[in-house]
Amino acid sequence: MVESKSGSKYDAKVRRRAVKILSTGVGHRALAVELGIPEATARQWARAYAVGGSGAVMNAGSTHRVYPYDLKLSVVHDRLDNGMSVREVMVKHGVPSESSVKTWCRQYRDGGAEALVAKPRGRKPKTRKIN
């Protein structure tokens, strides 16, 4: 059973146990049963572990990474045109986030390659009036 969970983030103790279990080659379903976590979370951690090892599981979601346009386009082409699975694409391109791959594919389907171009985030800076 999960000892500690605040919001939607699992604490380092649970993640360390997950890394230890994943290092033995156990699949995501067995991981979910062992830790008492949802299968979807276990699947994400297993994929992240396959891509980036223990660091990808321990630091999942802690930083916002910005990926270059060329990488996003390569990921989308491998997934949609070459029929690779999400996991295969994640491992090949070193993207530890399943949701990033799925989001890029959806954006590409909806708006083409231009939809993958990074757009400025946050508020627009205020312009100062010069008198």
Protein Blocks (a to p, Z undefined) as FASTA:
>chain_A
ZZbdghjbccfklmmmmmmmmmnopafklmmmmnopafklmmmmmmmmmmnommlmmmgo
kaccdddfklmmmmmmmmmmnopafklmmmmnopabfklmmmmmmmmmmnojmlmpccde
djdddddddZZ
